[in-house]
Amino acid sequence: QVQLVESGGGSVQPGESLRLTCAASGSINDMAWYRRVTGKMRSLVATISGIGRTTYIDSVKGRVTASRANAMNTVYLQLDDLKPEDTAVYYCNAPYVRHLWNWGKGTQVTVSS
């Protein structure tokens, strides 16, 4: 079973940036980033295919960039111009709801002034 470990979060002020990393225990093709705002369910943020093609939700488009290393077990999420509404725990997992791996602990991103 694939293990997922997210890292790179932190506490920043509006307009600052963070780079999140997702490390998987095995090779993964299509991947996705999700986030969970306090009091709400997880929601999709971005996807990245095994060949590096990406999609983003409208609220982060232009501020977020998903990428991956040559190794198929590592993906990244660059967060730029962060806003308070981006505050959430960020997770990686498969982009297909019927093929999700066990959730990792996520990494906390806090944006506040």
Phi and psi in radians as a Rosetta constraint file:
Dihedral C 1 N 2 CA 2 C 2 CIRCULARHARMONIC -1.243 0.35
Dihedral N 2 CA 2 C 2 N 3 CIRCULARHARMONIC 2.341 0.35
Dihedral C 2 N 3 CA 3 C 3 CIRCULARHARMONIC -1.814 0.35
Dihedral N 3 CA 3 C 3 N 4 CIRCULARHARMONIC 2.400 0.35
Dihedral C 3 N 4 CA 4 C 4 CIRCULARHARMONIC -2.105 0.35
Dihedral N 4 CA 4 C 4 N 5 CIRCULARHARMONIC 2.274 0.35
Dihedral C 4 N 5 CA 5 C 5 CIRCULARHARMONIC -2.263 0.35
Dihedral N 5 CA 5 C 5 N 6 CIRCULARHARMONIC 2.042 0.35
Dihedral C 5 N 6 CA 6 C 6 CIRCULARHARMONIC -1.727 0.35
Dihedral N 6 CA 6 C 6 N 7 CIRCULARHARMONIC 2.560 0.35
Dihedral C 6 N 7 CA 7 C 7 CIRCULARHARMONIC -2.679 0.35
Dihedral N 7 CA 7 C 7 N 8 CIRCULARHARMONIC 2.971 0.35
Dihedral C 7 N 8 CA 8 C 8 CIRCULARHARMONIC 1.802 0.35
Dihedral N 8 CA 8 C 8 N 9 CIRCULARHARMONIC -0.085 0.35
Dihedral C 8 N 9 CA 9 C 9 CIRCULARHARMONIC -1.248 0.35
Dihedral N 9 CA 9 C 9 N 10 CIRCULARHARMONIC 3.053 0.35
Dihedral C 9 N 10 CA 10 C 10 CIRCULARHARMONIC 3.062 0.35
Dihedral N 10 CA 10 C 10 N 11 CIRCULARHARMONIC -3.051 0.35
Dihedral C 10 N 11 CA 11 C 11 CIRCULARHARMONIC -1.882 0.35
Dihedral N 11 CA 11 C 11 N 12 CIRCULARHARMONIC 2.124 0.35
Dihedral C 11 N 12 CA 12 C 12 CIRCULARHARMONIC -2.364 0.35
Dihedral N 12 CA 12 C 12 N 13 CIRCULARHARMONIC 2.930 0.35
Dihedral C 12 N 13 CA 13 C 13 CIRCULARHARMONIC -1.618 0.35
Dihedral N 13 CA 13 C 13 N 14 CIRCULARHARMONIC 2.767 0.35
Dihedral C 13 N 14 CA 14 C 14 CIRCULARHARMONIC -0.936 0.35
Dihedral N 14 CA 14 C 14 N 15 CIRCULARHARMONIC 2.425 0.35
Dihedral C 14 N 15 CA 15 C 15 CIRCULARHARMONIC 1.623 0.35
Dihedral N 15 CA 15 C 15 N 16 CIRCULARHARMONIC -0.248 0.35
Dihedral C 15 N 16 CA 16 C 16 CIRCULARHARMONIC -1.467 0.35
Dihedral N 16 CA 16 C 16 N 17 CIRCULARHARMONIC 3.110 0.35
Dihedral C 16 N 17 CA 17 C 17 CIRCULARHARMONIC -2.262 0.35
Dihedral N 17 CA 17 C 17 N 18 CIRCULARHARMONIC 2.727 0.35
Dihedral C 17 N 18 CA 18 C 18 CIRCULARHARMONIC -2.499 0.35
Dihedral N 18 CA 18 C 18 N 19 CIRCULARHARMONIC 2.677 0.35
Dihedral C 18 N 19 CA 19 C 19 CIRCULARHARMONIC -2.130 0.35
Dihedral N 19 CA 19 C 19 N 20 CIRCULARHARMONIC 2.040 0.35
Dihedral C 19 N 20 CA 20 C 20 CIRCULARHARMONIC -1.655 0.35
Dihedral N 20 CA 20 C 20 N 21 CIRCULARHARMONIC 2.576 0.35
Dihedral C 20 N 21 CA 21 C 21 CIRCULARHARMONIC -2.169 0.35
Dihedral N 21 CA 21 C 21 N 22 CIRCULARHARMONIC 2.421 0.35
Dihedral C 21 N 22 CA 22 C 22 CIRCULARHARMONIC -2.095 0.35
Dihedral N 22 CA 22 C 22 N 23 CIRCULARHARMONIC 2.100 0.35
Dihedral C 22 N 23 CA 23 C 23 CIRCULARHARMONIC -1.962 0.35
Dihedral N 23 CA 23 C 23 N 24 CIRCULARHARMONIC 2.189 0.35
Dihedral C 23 N 24 CA 24 C 24 CIRCULARHARMONIC -1.890 0.35
Dihedral N 24 CA 24 C 24 N 25 CIRCULARHARMONIC 2.696 0.35
Dihedral C 24 N 25 CA 25 C 25 CIRCULARHARMONIC -1.368 0.35
Dihedral N 25 CA 25 C 25 N 26 CIRCULARHARMONIC -0.192 0.35
Dihedral C 25 N 26 CA 26 C 26 CIRCULARHARMONIC -2.496 0.35
Dihedral N 26 CA 26 C 26 N 27 CIRCULARHARMONIC 3.023 0.35
Dihedral C 26 N 27 CA 27 C 27 CIRCULARHARMONIC -1.231 0.35
Dihedral N 27 CA 27 C 27 N 28 CIRCULARHARMONIC 2.337 0.35
Dihedral C 27 N 28 CA 28 C 28 CIRCULARHARMONIC -2.236 0.35
Dihedral N 28 CA 28 C 28 N 29 CIRCULARHARMONIC 2.442 0.35
Dihedral C 28 N 29 CA 29 C 29 CIRCULARHARMONIC -1.560 0.35
Dihedral N 29 CA 29 C 29 N 30 CIRCULARHARMONIC -1.694 0.35
Dihedral C 29 N 30 CA 30 C 30 CIRCULARHARMONIC -1.203 0.35
Dihedral N 30 CA 30 C 30 N 31 CIRCULARHARMONIC 2.332 0.35
Dihedral C 30 N 31 CA 31 C 31 CIRCULARHARMONIC -2.361 0.35
Dihedral N 31 CA 31 C 31 N 32 CIRCULARHARMONIC 2.838 0.35
Dihedral C 31 N 32 CA 32 C 32 CIRCULARHARMONIC -2.507 0.35
Dihedral N 32 CA 32 C 32 N 33 CIRCULARHARMONIC 2.694 0.35
Dihedral C 32 N 33 CA 33 C 33 CIRCULARHARMONIC -1.893 0.35
Dihedral N 33 CA 33 C 33 N 34 CIRCULARHARMONIC 2.390 0.35
Dihedral C 33 N 34 CA 34 C 34 CIRCULARHARMONIC -2.181 0.35
Dihedral N 34 CA 34 C 34 N 35 CIRCULARHARMONIC 2.855 0.35
Dihedral C 34 N 35 CA 35 C 35 CIRCULARHARMONIC -2.489 0.35
Dihedral N 35 CA 35 C 35 N 36 CIRCULARHARMONIC 2.675 0.35
Dihedral C 35 N 36 CA 36 C 36 CIRCULARHARMONIC -2.243 0.35
Dihedral N 36 CA 36 C 36 N 37 CIRCULARHARMONIC 1.920 0.35
Dihedral C 36 N 37 CA 37 C 37 CIRCULARHARMONIC -1.393 0.35
Dihedral N 37 CA 37 C 37 N 38 CIRCULARHARMONIC 2.517 0.35
Dihedral C 37 N 38 CA 38 C 38 CIRCULARHARMONIC -0.910 0.35
Dihedral N 38 CA 38 C 38 N 39 CIRCULARHARMONIC 2.231 0.35
Dihedral C 38 N 39 CA 39 C 39 CIRCULARHARMONIC 1.497 0.35
Dihedral N 39 CA 39 C 39 N 40 CIRCULARHARMONIC -0.010 0.35
Dihedral C 39 N 40 CA 40 C 40 CIRCULARHARMONIC -2.201 0.35
Dihedral N 40 CA 40 C 40 N 41 CIRCULARHARMONIC 2.927 0.35
Dihedral C 40 N 41 CA 41 C 41 CIRCULARHARMONIC -1.428 0.35
Dihedral N 41 CA 41 C 41 N 42 CIRCULARHARMONIC 2.832 0.35
Dihedral C 41 N 42 CA 42 C 42 CIRCULARHARMONIC -1.058 0.35
Dihedral N 42 CA 42 C 42 N 43 CIRCULARHARMONIC 2.529 0.35
Dihedral C 42 N 43 CA 43 C 43 CIRCULARHARMONIC -2.399 0.35
Dihedral N 43 CA 43 C 43 N 44 CIRCULARHARMONIC 2.705 0.35
Dihedral C 43 N 44 CA 44 C 44 CIRCULARHARMONIC -1.278 0.35
Dihedral N 44 CA 44 C 44 N 45 CIRCULARHARMONIC 2.458 0.35
Dihedral C 44 N 45 CA 45 C 45 CIRCULARHARMONIC -1.974 0.35
Dihedral N 45 CA 45 C 45 N 46 CIRCULARHARMONIC -0.860 0.35
Dihedral C 45 N 46 CA 46 C 46 CIRCULARHARMONIC -2.717 0.35
Dihedral N 46 CA 46 C 46 N 47 CIRCULARHARMONIC 2.763 0.35
Dihedral C 46 N 47 CA 47 C 47 CIRCULARHARMONIC -2.259 0.35
Dihedral N 47 CA 47 C 47 N 48 CIRCULARHARMONIC 2.711 0.35
Dihedral C 47 N 48 CA 48 C 48 CIRCULARHARMONIC -2.517 0.35
Dihedral N 48 CA 48 C 48 N 49 CIRCULARHARMONIC 2.269 0.35
Dihedral C 48 N 49 CA 49 C 49 CIRCULARHARMONIC -1.449 0.35
Dihedral N 49 CA 49 C 49 N 50 CIRCULARHARMONIC 3.008 0.35
Dihedral C 49 N 50 CA 50 C 50 CIRCULARHARMONIC -1.100 0.35
Dihedral N 50 CA 50 C 50 N 51 CIRCULARHARMONIC -0.345 0.35
Dihedral C 50 N 51 CA 51 C 51 CIRCULARHARMONIC -1.851 0.35
Dihedral N 51 CA 51 C 51 N 52 CIRCULARHARMONIC 0.193 0.35
Dihedral C 51 N 52 CA 52 C 52 CIRCULARHARMONIC 1.626 0.35
Dihedral N 52 CA 52 C 52 N 53 CIRCULARHARMONIC 0.109 0.35
Dihedral C 52 N 53 CA 53 C 53 CIRCULARHARMONIC -1.331 0.35
Dihedral N 53 CA 53 C 53 N 54 CIRCULARHARMONIC 2.416 0.35
Dihedral C 53 N 54 CA 54 C 54 CIRCULARHARMONIC -2.170 0.35
Dihedral N 54 CA 54 C 54 N 55 CIRCULARHARMONIC 2.700 0.35
Dihedral C 54 N 55 CA 55 C 55 CIRCULARHARMONIC -2.373 0.35
Dihedral N 55 CA 55 C 55 N 56 CIRCULARHARMONIC 2.701 0.35
Dihedral C 55 N 56 CA 56 C 56 CIRCULARHARMONIC -2.470 0.35
Dihedral N 56 CA 56 C 56 N 57 CIRCULARHARMONIC 2.623 0.35
Dihedral C 56 N 57 CA 57 C 57 CIRCULARHARMONIC -1.313 0.35
Dihedral N 57 CA 57 C 57 N 58 CIRCULARHARMONIC 2.734 0.35
Dihedral C 57 N 58 CA 58 C 58 CIRCULARHARMONIC -1.041 0.35
Dihedral N 58 CA 58 C 58 N 59 CIRCULARHARMONIC -0.620 0.35
Dihedral C 58 N 59 CA 59 C 59 CIRCULARHARMONIC -1.203 0.35
Dihedral N 59 CA 59 C 59 N 60 CIRCULARHARMONIC -0.301 0.35
Dihedral C 59 N 60 CA 60 C 60 CIRCULARHARMONIC -2.030 0.35
Dihedral N 60 CA 60 C 60 N 61 CIRCULARHARMONIC -0.135 0.35
Dihedral C 60 N 61 CA 61 C 61 CIRCULARHARMONIC -1.021 0.35
Dihedral N 61 CA 61 C 61 N 62 CIRCULARHARMONIC 2.279 0.35
Dihedral C 61 N 62 CA 62 C 62 CIRCULARHARMONIC 1.645 0.35
Dihedral N 62 CA 62 C 62 N 63 CIRCULARHARMONIC -0.297 0.35
Dihedral C 62 N 63 CA 63 C 63 CIRCULARHARMONIC -2.007 0.35
Dihedral N 63 CA 63 C 63 N 64 CIRCULARHARMONIC -0.245 0.35
Dihedral C 63 N 64 CA 64 C 64 CIRCULARHARMONIC -2.159 0.35
Dihedral N 64 CA 64 C 64 N 65 CIRCULARHARMONIC 2.424 0.35
Dihedral C 64 N 65 CA 65 C 65 CIRCULARHARMONIC -2.345 0.35
Dihedral N 65 CA 65 C 65 N 66 CIRCULARHARMONIC 2.068 0.35
Dihedral C 65 N 66 CA 66 C 66 CIRCULARHARMONIC -1.606 0.35
Dihedral N 66 CA 66 C 66 N 67 CIRCULARHARMONIC 2.507 0.35
Dihedral C 66 N 67 CA 67 C 67 CIRCULARHARMONIC -2.671 0.35
Dihedral N 67 CA 67 C 67 N 68 CIRCULARHARMONIC 3.046 0.35
Dihedral C 67 N 68 CA 68 C 68 CIRCULARHARMONIC -2.545 0.35
Dihedral N 68 CA 68 C 68 N 69 CIRCULARHARMONIC 2.690 0.35
Dihedral C 68 N 69 CA 69 C 69 CIRCULARHARMONIC -1.380 0.35
Dihedral N 69 CA 69 C 69 N 70 CIRCULARHARMONIC 2.987 0.35
Dihedral C 69 N 70 CA 70 C 70 CIRCULARHARMONIC -1.054 0.35
Dihedral N 70 CA 70 C 70 N 71 CIRCULARHARMONIC -0.662 0.35
Dihedral C 70 N 71 CA 71 C 71 CIRCULARHARMONIC -1.162 0.35
Dihedral N 71 CA 71 C 71 N 72 CIRCULARHARMONIC 2.302 0.35
Dihedral C 71 N 72 CA 72 C 72 CIRCULARHARMONIC -1.377 0.35
Dihedral N 72 CA 72 C 72 N 73 CIRCULARHARMONIC 0.127 0.35
Dihedral C 72 N 73 CA 73 C 73 CIRCULARHARMONIC -1.850 0.35
Dihedral N 73 CA 73 C 73 N 74 CIRCULARHARMONIC 0.155 0.35
Dihedral C 73 N 74 CA 74 C 74 CIRCULARHARMONIC -2.365 0.35
Dihedral N 74 CA 74 C 74 N 75 CIRCULARHARMONIC 2.222 0.35
Dihedral C 74 N 75 CA 75 C 75 CIRCULARHARMONIC -2.277 0.35
Dihedral N 75 CA 75 C 75 N 76 CIRCULARHARMONIC 2.766 0.35
Dihedral C 75 N 76 CA 76 C 76 CIRCULARHARMONIC -2.238 0.35
Dihedral N 76 CA 76 C 76 N 77 CIRCULARHARMONIC 2.756 0.35
Dihedral C 76 N 77 CA 77 C 77 CIRCULARHARMONIC -2.390 0.35
Dihedral N 77 CA 77 C 77 N 78 CIRCULARHARMONIC 1.899 0.35
Dihedral C 77 N 78 CA 78 C 78 CIRCULARHARMONIC -1.519 0.35
Dihedral N 78 CA 78 C 78 N 79 CIRCULARHARMONIC 2.112 0.35
Dihedral C 78 N 79 CA 79 C 79 CIRCULARHARMONIC -1.914 0.35
Dihedral N 79 CA 79 C 79 N 80 CIRCULARHARMONIC 2.021 0.35
Dihedral C 79 N 80 CA 80 C 80 CIRCULARHARMONIC -2.040 0.35
Dihedral N 80 CA 80 C 80 N 81 CIRCULARHARMONIC 2.750 0.35
Dihedral C 80 N 81 CA 81 C 81 CIRCULARHARMONIC 0.827 0.35
Dihedral N 81 CA 81 C 81 N 82 CIRCULARHARMONIC 0.919 0.35
Dihedral C 81 N 82 CA 82 C 82 CIRCULARHARMONIC -1.119 0.35
Dihedral N 82 CA 82 C 82 N 83 CIRCULARHARMONIC 2.533 0.35
Dihedral C 82 N 83 CA 83 C 83 CIRCULARHARMONIC -2.110 0.35
Dihedral N 83 CA 83 C 83 N 84 CIRCULARHARMONIC 2.725 0.35
Dihedral C 83 N 84 CA 84 C 84 CIRCULARHARMONIC -0.946 0.35
Dihedral N 84 CA 84 C 84 N 85 CIRCULARHARMONIC -0.593 0.35
Dihedral C 84 N 85 CA 85 C 85 CIRCULARHARMONIC -1.234 0.35
Dihedral N 85 CA 85 C 85 N 86 CIRCULARHARMONIC -0.143 0.35
Dihedral C 85 N 86 CA 86 C 86 CIRCULARHARMONIC -1.430 0.35
Dihedral N 86 CA 86 C 86 N 87 CIRCULARHARMONIC -0.146 0.35
Dihedral C 86 N 87 CA 87 C 87 CIRCULARHARMONIC -1.029 0.35
Dihedral N 87 CA 87 C 87 N 88 CIRCULARHARMONIC 2.146 0.35
Dihedral C 87 N 88 CA 88 C 88 CIRCULARHARMONIC -3.104 0.35
Dihedral N 88 CA 88 C 88 N 89 CIRCULARHARMONIC 2.960 0.35
Dihedral C 88 N 89 CA 89 C 89 CIRCULARHARMONIC -1.594 0.35
Dihedral N 89 CA 89 C 89 N 90 CIRCULARHARMONIC 2.224 0.35
Dihedral C 89 N 90 CA 90 C 90 CIRCULARHARMONIC -1.791 0.35
Dihedral N 90 CA 90 C 90 N 91 CIRCULARHARMONIC 2.361 0.35
Dihedral C 90 N 91 CA 91 C 91 CIRCULARHARMONIC -2.248 0.35
Dihedral N 91 CA 91 C 91 N 92 CIRCULARHARMONIC 2.714 0.35
Dihedral C 91 N 92 CA 92 C 92 CIRCULARHARMONIC -2.015 0.35
Dihedral N 92 CA 92 C 92 N 93 CIRCULARHARMONIC 2.699 0.35
Dihedral C 92 N 93 CA 93 C 93 CIRCULARHARMONIC -3.058 0.35
Dihedral N 93 CA 93 C 93 N 94 CIRCULARHARMONIC -3.118 0.35
Dihedral C 93 N 94 CA 94 C 94 CIRCULARHARMONIC -1.169 0.35
Dihedral N 94 CA 94 C 94 N 95 CIRCULARHARMONIC 2.650 0.35
Dihedral C 94 N 95 CA 95 C 95 CIRCULARHARMONIC -1.482 0.35
Dihedral N 95 CA 95 C 95 N 96 CIRCULARHARMONIC 0.045 0.35
Dihedral C 95 N 96 CA 96 C 96 CIRCULARHARMONIC -1.957 0.35
Dihedral N 96 CA 96 C 96 N 97 CIRCULARHARMONIC 2.061 0.35
Dihedral C 96 N 97 CA 97 C 97 CIRCULARHARMONIC -1.102 0.35
Dihedral N 97 CA 97 C 97 N 98 CIRCULARHARMONIC -0.427 0.35
Dihedral C 97 N 98 CA 98 C 98 CIRCULARHARMONIC -1.601 0.35
Dihedral N 98 CA 98 C 98 N 99 CIRCULARHARMONIC 0.096 0.35
Dihedral C 98 N 99 CA 99 C 99 CIRCULARHARMONIC -2.365 0.35
Dihedral N 99 CA 99 C 99 N 100 CIRCULARHARMONIC 0.616 0.35
Dihedral C 99 N 100 CA 100 C 100 CIRCULARHARMONIC -1.303 0.35
Dihedral N 100 CA 100 C 100 N 101 CIRCULARHARMONIC 2.483 0.35
Dihedral C 100 N 101 CA 101 C 101 CIRCULARHARMONIC -1.492 0.35
Dihedral N 101 CA 101 C 101 N 102 CIRCULARHARMONIC 2.984 0.35
Dihedral C 101 N 102 CA 102 C 102 CIRCULARHARMONIC -1.036 0.35
Dihedral N 102 CA 102 C 102 N 103 CIRCULARHARMONIC 2.375 0.35
Dihedral C 102 N 103 CA 103 C 103 CIRCULARHARMONIC -1.185 0.35
Dihedral N 103 CA 103 C 103 N 104 CIRCULARHARMONIC 2.449 0.35
Dihedral C 103 N 104 CA 104 C 104 CIRCULARHARMONIC -1.380 0.35
Dihedral N 104 CA 104 C 104 N 105 CIRCULARHARMONIC -3.028 0.35
Dihedral C 104 N 105 CA 105 C 105 CIRCULARHARMONIC -1.360 0.35
Dihedral N 105 CA 105 C 105 N 106 CIRCULARHARMONIC -0.274 0.35
Dihedral C 105 N 106 CA 106 C 106 CIRCULARHARMONIC 1.359 0.35
Dihedral N 106 CA 106 C 106 N 107 CIRCULARHARMONIC 3.029 0.35
Dihedral C 106 N 107 CA 107 C 107 CIRCULARHARMONIC -2.310 0.35
Dihedral N 107 CA 107 C 107 N 108 CIRCULARHARMONIC 2.320 0.35
Dihedral C 107 N 108 CA 108 C 108 CIRCULARHARMONIC -1.429 0.35
Dihedral N 108 CA 108 C 108 N 109 CIRCULARHARMONIC 2.248 0.35
Dihedral C 108 N 109 CA 109 C 109 CIRCULARHARMONIC -2.012 0.35
Dihedral N 109 CA 109 C 109 N 110 CIRCULARHARMONIC 2.124 0.35
Dihedral C 109 N 110 CA 110 C 110 CIRCULARHARMONIC -2.134 0.35
Dihedral N 110 CA 110 C 110 N 111 CIRCULARHARMONIC 2.145 0.35
Dihedral C 110 N 111 CA 111 C 111 CIRCULARHARMONIC -2.095 0.35
Dihedral N 111 CA 111 C 111 N 112 CIRCULARHARMONIC 1.979 0.35
Dihedral C 111 N 112 CA 112 C 112 CIRCULARHARMONIC -2.666 0.35
Dihedral N 112 CA 112 C 112 N 113 CIRCULARHARMONIC 2.699 0.35
